[in-house]
Amino acid sequence: MEINVDVELDLSGLQCPMPLLKAKLALNEMQPTQILKVIATDPGSEKDFHLFVNQSNHQILNFQKEKHAYFYWIRKG
């Protein structure tokens, strides 16, 4: 799946709650419908990001979980 990304954040090495906080700050600076790609290594980010989008008008377009990394493509609502 090819998703055109407007902003990419590599948050590798950061622990909860920093990946989510930095992603929220980035989304605040973006225009509606723009796409944010987040790379995180914190296992807690999986639960955090999914809860966050369920409580907001943002949408996870794609999520990939690899051995040591988590990838999120989030469309700003």
Backbone as ProteinMPNN parsed JSONL, in Angstrom:
{"seq_chain_A": "MEINVDVELDLSGLQCPMPLLKAKLALNEMQPTQILKVIATDPGSEKDFHLFVNQSNHQILNFQKEKHAYFYWIRKG", "coords_chain_A": {"N_chain_A": [[0.854, -1.184, 0.0], [0.692, 2.1, -0.96], [1.143, 5.121, 0.52], [0.888, 8.529, 0.434], [2.864, 10.638, 2.253], [2.75, 13.454, 4.372], [4.094, 14.457, 6.602], [6.746, 13.059, 8.445], [7.642, 11.325, 11.343], [10.252, 10.128, 13.235], [10.307, 8.426, 16.003], [11.832, 6.675, 17.371], [13.219, 4.947, 20.11], [12.144, 6.58, 22.07], [10.218, 6.608, 25.052], [6.961, 5.809, 26.408], [5.186, 8.542, 27.727], [6.04, 9.89, 25.464], [6.165, 9.321, 22.537], [3.432, 9.518, 21.721], [2.765, 12.105, 22.618], [4.511, 13.727, 21.076], [3.58, 13.084, 18.535], [0.973, 14.118, 18.694], [1.566, 16.867, 18.91], [2.712, 17.297, 16.394], [0.505, 16.711, 14.726], [-1.158, 18.815, 15.458], [0.011, 20.921, 14.112], [-0.508, 20.405, 11.507], [-2.531, 20.358, 8.459], [-6.044, 19.609, 7.97], [-6.766, 16.366, 6.714], [-4.154, 15.838, 5.954], [-1.329, 13.574, 6.033], [0.309, 11.863, 8.587], [3.188, 10.088, 9.254], [4.36, 7.856, 11.62], [7.079, 6.486, 13.32], [7.798, 4.251, 15.774], [9.315, 2.75, 18.685], [8.491, 1.942, 21.111], [6.647, -0.447, 22.792], [4.239, 0.168, 24.093], [3.146, 2.125, 22.552], [1.422, 1.091, 20.652], [-1.086, 0.5, 21.869], [-1.584, 3.085, 22.898], [-1.724, 4.831, 20.61], [-3.883, 3.748, 19.159], [-6.003, 4.061, 20.998], [-5.971, 6.85, 21.197], [-6.727, 7.749, 18.558], [-9.299, 6.724, 18.501], [-10.571, 8.382, 20.271], [-10.527, 10.789, 19.064], [-10.842, 12.822, 16.075], [-9.15, 11.844, 14.212], [-7.604, 9.4, 11.999], [-6.314, 6.142, 11.754], [-4.736, 5.084, 9.013], [-3.13, 3.026, 8.207], [-1.328, 0.422, 9.837], [1.625, -1.025, 10.913], [3.383, -3.642, 12.357], [6.486, -4.527, 13.328], [9.403, -6.499, 14.183], [10.953, -4.879, 15.976], [9.806, -2.394, 15.783], [7.138, -0.023, 15.295], [4.776, 1.149, 13.021], [2.85, 3.85, 11.974], [0.311, 5.307, 10.033], [-1.316, 8.158, 9.976], [-4.234, 9.95, 9.376], [-5.004, 13.293, 9.571], [-7.842, 14.561, 11.181]], "CA_chain_A": [[0.0, 0.0, 0.0], [1.46, 3.335, -1.072], [0.463, 6.256, 1.129], [1.667, 9.757, 0.357], [3.039, 11.169, 3.601], [3.064, 14.881, 4.44], [5.06, 14.639, 7.687], [7.215, 11.797, 9.007], [8.311, 11.448, 12.64], [10.927, 8.935, 13.728], [10.327, 8.553, 17.462], [12.522, 5.498, 17.878], [13.963, 5.123, 21.347], [11.376, 7.322, 23.06], [9.306, 5.791, 25.844], [5.66, 6.354, 26.743], [4.168, 8.947, 26.751], [6.625, 10.819, 24.49], [5.763, 9.16, 21.13], [2.087, 10.049, 21.505], [2.788, 13.565, 22.794], [5.153, 14.334, 19.906], [2.667, 12.916, 17.402], [-0.108, 15.093, 18.871], [2.102, 18.188, 18.562], [2.855, 17.339, 14.931], [-0.843, 16.789, 14.149], [-1.674, 20.168, 15.703], [0.616, 21.828, 13.128], [-0.858, 19.954, 10.158], [-3.836, 20.698, 7.915], [-6.94, 18.451, 7.862], [-6.554, 15.33, 5.683], [-2.742, 15.523, 5.745], [-0.949, 12.274, 6.574], [1.476, 11.791, 9.459], [3.751, 8.752, 9.446], [5.102, 7.778, 12.872], [7.862, 5.281, 13.581], [8.028, 4.176, 17.211], [9.845, 1.474, 19.149], [7.872, 1.655, 22.406], [5.491, -1.347, 22.63], [3.036, 0.819, 24.597], [2.589, 3.04, 21.554], [0.338, 0.434, 19.912], [-2.327, 0.772, 22.594], [-1.758, 4.537, 23.023], [-2.149, 5.449, 19.348], [-5.231, 3.297, 18.804], [-6.936, 4.743, 21.904], [-5.982, 8.265, 20.832], [-7.558, 8.018, 17.373], [-10.697, 6.417, 18.837], [-11.099, 9.502, 21.046], [-10.34, 12.012, 18.285], [-11.392, 12.671, 14.72], [-8.08, 11.372, 13.344], [-7.828, 8.03, 11.544], [-5.142, 5.352, 11.377], [-4.95, 4.511, 7.679], [-2.384, 1.777, 8.136], [-0.501, 0.131, 10.999], [2.486, -2.182, 10.701], [4.149, -4.026, 13.535], [7.63, -5.358, 12.994], [10.032, -7.07, 15.367], [11.392, -3.859, 16.925], [9.271, -1.075, 15.433], [5.709, 0.138, 15.012], [4.596, 2.186, 12.011], [1.478, 4.364, 11.926], [-0.026, 6.336, 9.058], [-2.472, 8.791, 10.589], [-4.821, 11.083, 8.646], [-5.552, 14.292, 10.478], [-9.275, 14.796, 11.012]], "C_chain_A": [[0.892, 1.237, 0.0], [0.63, 4.49, -0.522], [1.38, 7.462, 1.036], [1.675, 10.432, 1.716], [3.402, 12.641, 3.53], [4.137, 15.172, 5.487], [5.445, 13.262, 8.209], [7.981, 12.076, 10.296], [8.947, 10.114, 12.998], [11.118, 9.117, 15.226], [10.962, 7.336, 18.116], [13.306, 5.844, 19.134], [13.229, 5.893, 22.428], [10.392, 6.402, 23.757], [8.011, 6.562, 26.119], [5.813, 7.408, 27.845], [4.713, 9.792, 25.6], [6.221, 10.572, 23.035], [4.383, 9.762, 20.845], [2.07, 11.57, 21.637], [3.409, 14.255, 21.584], [4.279, 14.197, 18.659], [1.513, 13.906, 17.493], [0.348, 16.491, 18.493], [2.236, 18.339, 17.048], [1.485, 17.474, 14.266], [-1.444, 18.179, 14.333], [-1.163, 21.173, 14.674], [0.182, 21.517, 11.692], [-2.265, 20.408, 9.758], [-4.717, 19.442, 7.882], [-6.671, 17.649, 6.593], [-5.08, 15.072, 5.37], [-2.408, 14.226, 6.49], [0.348, 12.399, 7.37], [1.918, 10.34, 9.542], [4.598, 8.792, 10.708], [5.811, 6.43, 12.943], [8.175, 5.301, 15.074], [8.581, 2.8, 17.565], [9.243, 1.065, 20.492], [6.653, 0.755, 22.208], [4.181, -0.727, 23.118], [2.391, 1.748, 23.588], [1.422, 2.412, 20.804], [-1.006, 0.721, 20.581], [-2.615, 2.274, 22.627], [-2.316, 5.161, 21.746], [-3.56, 5.028, 18.95], [-6.286, 3.935, 19.713], [-7.087, 6.211, 21.521], [-6.886, 8.534, 19.628], [-9.027, 7.69, 17.624], [-11.36, 7.565, 19.587], [-10.947, 10.831, 20.316], [-10.989, 11.823, 16.917], [-10.3, 12.292, 13.718], [-8.337, 9.901, 13.002], [-6.491, 7.356, 11.253], [-5.463, 4.68, 10.047], [-4.274, 3.159, 7.555], [-1.542, 1.657, 9.398], [0.315, -1.103, 10.686], [3.317, -2.404, 11.953], [5.261, -4.945, 13.069], [8.309, -5.782, 14.291], [10.373, -6.0, 16.412], [10.817, -2.484, 16.629], [7.785, -1.162, 15.108], [5.568, 1.324, 14.068], [3.119, 2.553, 11.939], [1.376, 5.392, 10.817], [-1.351, 6.921, 9.536], [-2.938, 9.971, 9.734], [-5.419, 12.034, 9.667], [-7.016, 14.542, 10.143], [-9.619, 16.254, 10.944]], "O_chain_A": [[1.749, 1.391, 0.87], [-0.447, 4.795, -1.033], [2.517, 7.423, 1.505], [0.623, 10.759, 2.265], [4.252, 13.041, 2.734], [4.99, 16.035, 5.281], [4.588, 12.399, 8.396], [8.852, 12.945, 10.341], [8.266, 9.09, 13.059], [11.987, 9.871, 15.664], [10.668, 7.008, 19.266], [13.964, 6.881, 19.216], [13.641, 5.868, 23.588], [9.801, 5.522, 23.131], [7.975, 7.791, 26.068], [6.526, 7.162, 28.818], [3.932, 10.355, 24.833], [5.949, 11.545, 22.332], [4.198, 10.44, 19.835], [1.422, 12.25, 20.841], [2.885, 15.265, 21.115], [4.246, 15.1, 17.822], [1.11, 14.476, 16.479], [-0.386, 17.226, 17.833], [1.91, 19.387, 16.492], [1.324, 18.269, 13.34], [-2.161, 18.666, 13.459], [-1.832, 22.168, 14.394], [0.474, 22.282, 10.773], [-3.075, 20.789, 10.602], [-4.199, 18.33, 7.779], [-6.384, 18.21, 5.536], [-4.778, 14.17, 4.589], [-3.095, 13.834, 7.433], [1.339, 12.957, 6.899], [1.118, 9.461, 9.863], [5.458, 9.661, 10.854], [5.227, 5.382, 12.666], [8.753, 6.265, 15.576], [8.355, 1.82, 16.856], [9.471, -0.052, 20.955], [5.71, 1.151, 21.522], [3.116, -1.067, 22.602], [1.228, 2.123, 23.738], [0.52, 3.125, 20.363], [-1.955, 1.14, 19.918], [-3.752, 2.694, 22.411], [-3.274, 5.932, 21.798], [-4.342, 5.844, 18.464], [-7.358, 4.31, 19.238], [-8.193, 6.75, 21.52], [-7.717, 9.441, 19.667], [-9.908, 8.307, 17.026], [-12.582, 7.707, 19.544], [-11.211, 11.887, 20.892], [-11.605, 10.793, 16.645], [-10.502, 12.405, 12.509], [-9.169, 9.242, 13.625], [-5.635, 7.933, 10.582], [-6.343, 3.824, 9.963], [-4.777, 2.258, 6.883], [-1.098, 2.659, 9.959], [-0.228, -2.116, 10.244], [3.876, -1.469, 12.526], [5.013, -6.002, 12.491], [7.834, -5.454, 15.378], [10.112, -6.192, 17.599], [11.299, -1.493, 17.178], [7.26, -2.203, 14.712], [6.167, 2.377, 14.287], [2.252, 1.683, 11.855], [2.248, 6.248, 10.672], [-2.383, 6.25, 9.501], [-2.159, 10.867, 9.409], [-6.225, 11.643, 10.511], [-7.383, 14.711, 8.98], [-10.79, 16.607, 10.803]]}, "name": "protein", "num_of_chains": 1, "seq": "MEINVDVELDLSGLQCPMPLLKAKLALNEMQPTQILKVIATDPGSEKDFHLFVNQSNHQILNFQKEKHAYFYWIRKG"}
